[in-house]
């Protein structure tokens, strides 16, 4: 393969794939951090203010559709 073809292949195929993978990993890391922080906040409200899990999630404005997931992590 000539250098020009190789350069075009890398530029047009490999680089976009790497960028996409990096973006997906970044998004996943952000979501994991958000979930960790939310779980920590729920636990703190439960421990410090004696809130139930439901009351803590309500106070944090966590959508009810996500409550089961956080309850499972407690």
C-alpha positions in Angstrom: 0.0 0.0 0.0 1.4 3.4 -0.9 2.0 6.0 1.7 -0.8 8.2 0.3 -3.3 5.3 0.4 -2.2 4.5 3.9 -2.4 8.1 5.1 -5.9 8.4 3.6 -7.0 5.1 5.3 -5.7 6.2 8.6 -7.3 9.7 8.3 -10.6 8.5 6.9 -11.2 5.3 8.8 -8.9 4.7 11.8 -8.9 8.2 13.3 -12.7 8.5 13.3 -13.0 5.1 14.9 -10.6 6.1 17.6 -12.4 9.4 18.2 -15.7 7.6 18.4 -14.4 5.1 20.9 -12.8 7.9 23.0 -16.1 9.8 23.0 -18.0 6.7 24.1 -15.5 6.0 26.9 -15.7 9.6 28.1 -19.5 9.5 28.1 -19.4 6.2 30.1 -17.0 7.7 32.6 -19.2 10.7 33.1 -22.3 8.6 33.7 -20.4 6.4 36.2 -19.3 9.5 38.0 -22.8 10.8 38.1 -24.2 7.6 39.4 -21.5 7.3 42.1 -22.1 10.9 43.2 -25.9 10.4 43.3 -25.5 7.2 45.3 -23.2 9.0 47.7 -25.7 11.8 48.1 -28.6 9.4 48.7 -26.6 7.6 51.4 -25.6 10.8 53.1 -29.2 12.0 53.3 -30.3 8.7 54.6 -27.5 8.6 57.3 -27.4 12.3 58.3 -31.0 13.3 58.0 -32.6 9.9 58.5 -34.4 10.1 55.2 -35.8 7.0 53.6 -34.2 6.0 50.3 -37.3 7.3 48.5 -37.4 10.6 50.3 -33.6 11.1 49.6 -34.1 10.5 45.9 -37.1 12.8 45.8 -35.1 15.5 47.6 -32.3 15.1 45.0 -34.9 15.3 42.1 -33.9 11.9 40.8 -36.5 10.7 38.3 -38.8 7.9 39.7 -37.9 5.8 36.7 -34.3 5.5 38.1 -35.2 4.8 41.7 -35.2 1.0 41.4 -31.6 1.1 40.0 -30.4 3.2 42.9 -32.2 1.1 45.5 -30.5 -2.0 44.1 -27.1 -0.3 44.6 -27.8 0.7 48.3 
